[in-house]
Amino acid sequence: MKELRTIEGSVESDMLSLRGFIAEAMRQVSFYISDIDLQYDIRLIIDELLLNGAQHGNDWDSDKKVYLLVELGPETVSIVVRDEGRGIDTVREAFDCSSTRCNGRGLFLVESICESVRYEGNTIRCHMNI
């Protein structure tokens, strides 16, 4: 890929809408990225961040949306997800997967895959080198 490709859109905060939206976003990603492992990582990031936005940010309120921006460059992938909630308070020490209720697992996975993750209120920006 020689130029920047952008995929963007928004979706209501309900599971059925999210499933279709994620499937369509990944269909577009797979048009530009053929590496299956990279597609898997992008899918995992998108899944976790959109679900977190719908659940924790928007409290599954279908009147609120979650917004996605994916920028696919020749050497990088940037993913930005924004919800309509009050924002996230990120404290790594709050990530607790020692009990049956694992808090922060999705964000931990995202941070493990990406070179950088920035939390800006109700927006999360991720960057990966490819």
Secondary structure, DSSP 8 states (H G I E B T S, - for coil): --S-EEEEEEEESSHHHHHHHHHHHHHHHHHH---HHHHHHHHHHHHHHHHHIIIIITTT-TTSEEEEEEEE-SSEEEEEEE-SSS-----GGG-B-SSSS-BTHHHHHHHHH-SEEEEETTEEEEEEE-
